[in-house]
């Protein structure tokens, strides 16, 4: 398990200069931008989410739901997002979205992520020339759905039994914990 240093735990992380745990490129399309060709601020979150989902897929996990041994479905919901915008992301450019660091807590996962503009074509091997566009600290809670459908009534209507809270926090699933710990230790070698 990779832990962020004390400075990272209270504010948005500064992107690490070491190799990220995961990085992938995305092309910026018109639907990501406003009329001036600048990515909407909320779409930074979309790129961060896509990156986490792609990393989970690479780890062989479903990025949104995991099933327990007893058939219960576990979900992941964002409970906190602290973003720092540094520079505009522009239409038609290719951005590099990274997972720089991960903290695993008992019932949540903290992701430190960043978005970079890639250097010019002839400088792609030199990551030190990449330009930081935004960074974030995103906390994802692990929860279990508490909404259970009741049987269909004689009149054909459906009723849903909702407990006092529709979801309850649960521990980070062991399968996910192990996969993240293995990926983190492999990246730190």
C-alpha positions in Angstrom: 0.0 0.0 0.0 1.4 3.4 -0.9 0.8 6.2 1.6 0.9 9.9 0.8 3.2 12.1 2.9 1.7 14.4 5.5 1.5 17.4 3.2 -0.6 15.4 0.8 -3.0 14.2 3.4 -4.4 17.7 4.1 -4.4 19.3 0.7 -4.4 18.5 -3.0 -1.2 16.6 -3.7 1.6 18.0 -5.7 2.2 15.5 -8.5 5.0 13.2 -7.8 8.1 13.4 -9.8 8.4 9.6 -9.7 6.8 7.2 -12.2 3.0 7.3 -11.7 1.1 4.1 -10.7 -0.9 4.4 -13.9 -1.0 6.9 -16.8 -3.0 7.0 -20.0 -3.5 9.5 -22.8 -6.9 11.0 -23.8 -7.7 13.2 -26.8 -9.8 16.3 -26.0 -12.9 16.5 -28.1 -15.4 19.3 -28.7 -17.9 17.8 -26.3 -15.3 18.3 -23.5 -15.0 22.1 -24.2 -16.9 25.4 -24.1 -17.3 27.6 -27.2 -13.8 28.9 -26.8 -12.2 25.4 -27.0 -11.3 25.2 -23.3 -12.2 22.1 -21.3 -15.1 22.7 -18.9 -13.8 22.6 -15.3 -16.1 19.7 -14.4 -14.6 17.6 -17.2 -11.3 17.5 -15.4 -13.3 15.2 -13.0 -14.4 13.1 -16.0 -10.8 12.6 -17.1 -9.8 11.6 -13.6 -12.7 9.2 -13.3 -11.9 7.6 -16.7 -8.3 7.2 -15.6 -9.3 5.4 -12.4 -11.7 3.2 -14.4 -9.1 2.3 -17.0 -6.6 1.4 -14.2 -9.1 -0.8 -12.5 -9.8 -2.5 -15.8 -6.0 -3.0 -16.3 -5.9 -4.6 -12.8 -8.7 -7.0 -13.9 -11.3 -5.4 -11.7 -14.7 -4.0 -12.5 -14.3 -0.3 -11.7 -17.8 0.3 -10.3 -19.1 -2.9 -8.7 -17.5 -5.8 -6.9 -19.5 -8.8 -5.8 -18.8 -10.4 -2.4 -18.7 -14.1 -1.7 -22.3 -14.0 -0.4 -23.5 -12.2 -3.6 -23.7 -8.7 -2.1 -22.8 -5.8 -4.5 -20.3 -3.2 -3.4 -20.2 0.2 -5.0 -17.7 3.0 -5.0 -18.8 6.6 -4.6 -16.8 9.8 -4.6 -17.2 11.6 -1.2 -14.6 14.3 -1.7 -12.8 16.0 -4.6 -10.2 18.7 -4.1 -9.0 20.1 -7.4 -6.3 22.6 -8.3 -6.5 24.1 -11.8 -3.2 25.2 -13.1 -3.7 25.8 -16.8 -6.4 25.4 -19.4 -6.8 22.1 -21.3 -7.5 22.9 -25.0 -9.5 21.3 -27.8 -7.7 18.7 -29.9 -4.8 18.2 -27.6 -3.7 14.9 -26.1 -3.5 15.0 -22.3 -1.8 12.5 -20.0 -3.9 11.6 -17.0 -2.1 9.9 -14.1 -2.7 8.2 -10.8 0.3 9.4 -8.9 -0.4 7.9 -5.5 -3.0 5.9 -3.6 -3.9 5.6 0.1 -6.0 2.7 1.2 -8.1 3.4 4.3 -10.4 0.9 6.0 -13.6 2.0 4.1 -12.2 4.3 1.4 -9.5 4.9 -1.1 -7.7 8.2 -1.6 -6.4 8.9 -5.2 -3.9 11.6 -5.9 -4.1 12.3 -9.6 -2.8 14.8 -12.2 -3.3 15.9 -15.8 -0.3 16.9 -17.9 0.1 18.4 -21.4 2.5 16.3 -23.3 5.7 17.9 -24.6 6.2 18.5 -28.3 6.5 15.4 -30.4 10.3 15.4 -30.4 10.4 15.6 -26.6 8.0 12.8 -25.7 10.6 10.7 -23.9 11.4 13.5 -21.5 8.6 13.6 -18.9 10.3 16.5 -17.0 9.0 18.8 -19.8 5.4 17.8 -19.4 3.2 20.8 -18.2 0.9 20.3 -15.1 -2.6 21.3 -16.0 -4.5 20.2 -12.9 -4.2 17.9 -9.8 -6.6 16.4 -7.4 -7.2 14.4 -4.3 -10.3 12.3 -4.7 -11.7 10.1 -1.9 -13.8 7.2 -3.0 -15.9 5.4 -0.3 -16.8 1.8 -0.5 -20.5 1.2 0.2 -23.1 -1.5 0.0 -26.5 -1.0 -1.5 -29.3 -1.3 1.1 -32.2 -1.0 -1.3 -34.0 -4.2 -1.9 -36.9 -4.7 -4.2 -40.0 -6.3 -2.7 -42.1 -8.9 -4.5 -44.6 -7.6 -7.1 -48.0 -6.9 -5.6 -51.2 -8.5 -7.0 -51.9 -5.3 -8.9 -48.6 -5.5 -10.7 -47.0 -2.6 -8.9 -43.4 -2.7 -7.6 -42.6 -1.6 -4.1 -39.1 -0.9 -2.9 -38.0 -1.4 0.7 -35.6 1.3 1.7 -33.8 1.1 5.0 -33.0 4.3 6.9 -29.9 4.7 4.8 -29.9 3.5 1.1 -26.2 2.6 1.4 -23.9 1.7 4.2 -20.1 2.1 4.4 -18.1 -1.2 4.2 -14.5 -2.1 4.3 -12.4 -1.9 1.1 -12.9 -5.3 -0.6 -9.9 -7.5 -0.1 -9.6 -8.3 -3.8 -9.4 -4.6 -4.6 -6.9 -3.9 -1.7 -4.6 -6.7 -2.8 -4.7 -5.6 -6.5 -3.9 -2.0 -5.5 -1.1 -3.0 -3.1 0.5 -5.3 -5.8 0.3 -2.5 -8.4 1.8 0.0 -6.0 4.7 -2.2 -5.0 5.4 -3.1 -8.6 5.5 0.7 -9.5 7.8 1.4 -6.6 10.5 -1.1 -7.8 
